[in-house]
Amino acid sequence: MSTGTGQLQIDSAGNVGAPAGREFTVDTLAPTTTIGSGPQGLTNNASPSFGFDANEAGSSYECRLDGGAFAACSSPTTHTDLADGPHVFQVRATDQIGHTEPNAATRSFTVDTKVLGTASAKKAQLQKRSRIKLKVRLGANETLAANGTGKIKLGQRFFRLKPKTTRVAAGKAKTLTLVPKRRSNAKRIAKALKRGTEAKATPTLTLTDAAANSNSHTLVIKLKR
């Protein structure tokens, strides 16, 4: 980009007049766009917005998603209801002269809105001696953090389970064992079971993935002797 002006005017007698001319700017460069905001990498937002700007004022923009056709857009622009999986957002600028950016600014991201995991348990679980142990089976199709909480109902009383956290690798399964928060409560429950009192546990398993999606599973387990 360069700037030019007119030349000085000199008459036949050698008098120098004010220059006659017009300033103008030569622009041979296309603008460059920078994406300043929007997801990159993993996100649980299925309707992301992208903010962008070019280094030449007055530029217009065209955007596209996943290799589709470019269409006029403005900053910020939002794409809604995207499917889970990888996506590519691109934007390019055209300046007021008509130069279009040859290489669009690009941002890659992956939408993940689902927790791919399960939690299950046997509906009736045998308790031995004075120990109370509840076993929950966890399965994962992606790496998950699992947090177990809950309570045991014994007659009209409730006893809290000790919170426990574990990780389950993608494609793996793991057993999470939950116990009463206090050992004295475990002994009390065990004695009541021996007398024939009914006890029912309702553990809740919360599964969370790398994109911060989470869901909870509340199970019902009958304790027996």
N, C-alpha and C positions, 0 to 999 in steps of 0.2 A: 504494500500500500504506500503511495507517495502523493505529494501535494505540489501543484504547479500554479504560476501566476502569469500575467501578461508582461510585455516588454515596454521600456521607456519610449516615448514619442519625441523625435527631434525634427524641427522644421528646417527649411533651406538656409535660414539665417543662423542656424546653430542653437536656436532656443530649445530648451528641454521642457517638455510638458509632462503633466501627470500621466503616469502609465495607464493605458487603456487595456483592460483585460478582465478576466474572470477566473476566480479561484476554482480549482477542481481537484478531485481526489481520484487516483487510480487504485482500484481494488482488484487484485488478481487472486486473492486467497479466500478459500472457503472457511466458514466458521468452525469452531470446535465446541462440542457440547460436553458438559460434565453432569453426571447423575449425582445429585447431592443427597438424596434420601430415597428410601424404599428398601425392601428386604433383599438380603443376599445370603446365600447359604440356606439354612433350614428355617422355616417359618410356619406357624400354625394359623396364619391369616390368609384366608382364601379369597379376600378382596383387597389386595394390596394397592397402595398409592405410591407413585414415583414423582419426585421433584427433580427438576433439571434446569440448566441455564447454559446459554452460549456466550462465547467471549466477544460477540458483536451485538450491540444493542439493535433492537428492531428485527431480530431474526424471527422467522416462523419455524414451526416444528412439525415433524411427522413421526409417528410412533408405530410400532408393531409388536406383536407377541407371538412367540414360537414360530417365527419364520413366515408369518402371514403377510398380507399386503400392507405397505406403509399407508397411513391415513393421517390427515391433519389432526393435531392435538395441541394441548397447552399444558403448562405446568401449574399445579400437579395434575397428573392423569391417573385414573383408577381403573383397574380391571376386576370385575366381580365374578364370584362363584366359580373360581378356578378349581379344576380337579386336582386331587392329590397326585403328586409326582413332580418331576423337574420342569421348569419353565425358563424362557429367556425373554427378557424385555429389552427392546432397542429403540433408540430415538436419534434422529438426525436433524440438523438445522439447515436452513437456507437463508442467506443474508438478503439485504434489500436490493443488491445488484442481481441476484439470481444464482449465486454460487451455492451449490449443495454440498454439504459435508460428505466426502467419499466413504468414510468409515464411521458407521453409526456407533454411538456410545452404547455399551452393552452391560447388562447386569443379569447374572444367572442366579436362580433361586429354586428351592424345592418346597412345595406346599405339603404339609403333613398335618392333618386334622383328626386322625384316628389313632386310638391306642390299640395296638395289635397284641393283645394278651388276654389270658383267661385266669380265673380263680375258681377252684372247685374243692369239695371236701366230701367225705363219706357222711351220710345223714345221721349215722349212729356210730359213735366211737367208744371203744372199750377203755376204761380207766383202770390202772393198776395201782394197788397199794394206796399210799397217801399222795401220789403224784397225779396232777391234773394236766394233761397235755392235749392240745387240739392241733391236728395236722391239716394244713391246707396245701393243696397242690397248685403251683403257679406255672403257667406256660407262656412263652413269649415268642413272637415272630419278629420282634425288634428288641433292642436292649431296653430294659425297663427297670425302674426303681419301684419297689413294692413296700408299702407300709401297712402293717396290720395292727388293728385296735379292736375294741369291742367289749362285750360283757357276758357274764354267765348269770342266768336267772335260776335261783334256788328257792322254791316256795315263793314268798313275797319279797325276797331280798335280791339285790343285784351286786355282783362282784366284778370289778374292772379287770380286764386283761392287760398284761404288760405290753406296751407298744413295742413293736419290733420292725426293723427295716432291713431289707436285703436287696440285692441286684440280681437280675436274671438276664443272661446273655441271649442275644438273638438266636432263635432256633433251639433253645434249651428249655428245660423244665427244672423246677426246684420245689422242695417241700419246706414250708415255713411252719415252725412249731410255736404255738402261742400258749402261754401259761398265765395263771392268775397273777395280778400285780404283787400281791403279798403271799408269802409262803404259808402264813397262818390261815389264810383264806382257802388255800389249796387243801390243807388238812381238814378244814371245816366242811368243804364240799365233798371230799372223799368219805368222811364219816357219814354224811347225810345220804350219799349214794348207797353206802353199805346198809343203811336202815331202810332203803327203798324209796327215799325221796326223789322226785323227778328233778332233773337239772337240764337246762337247755342253754346252749351258747349261741351267740349271734356275732361272730367275728366280721369285721368290715375290712376288706382289702382294697387299698387305693393304689392303682397302677399309674405311673407317670413316665412318659417317654422323653426323648431328647429334645423334642419341640415344645415341651411343657404342656402337652395334652395330658389329661388325667381322667380316669373314671373309677367308680367305686363299685364293689361287689359285696353285698351283705349276705352271708350264708347262715343257715340254721343247722345246728349240730346237736343231736341228743346225746347226753353223756350216760353211760351205763356201766354196770359192774358185772 
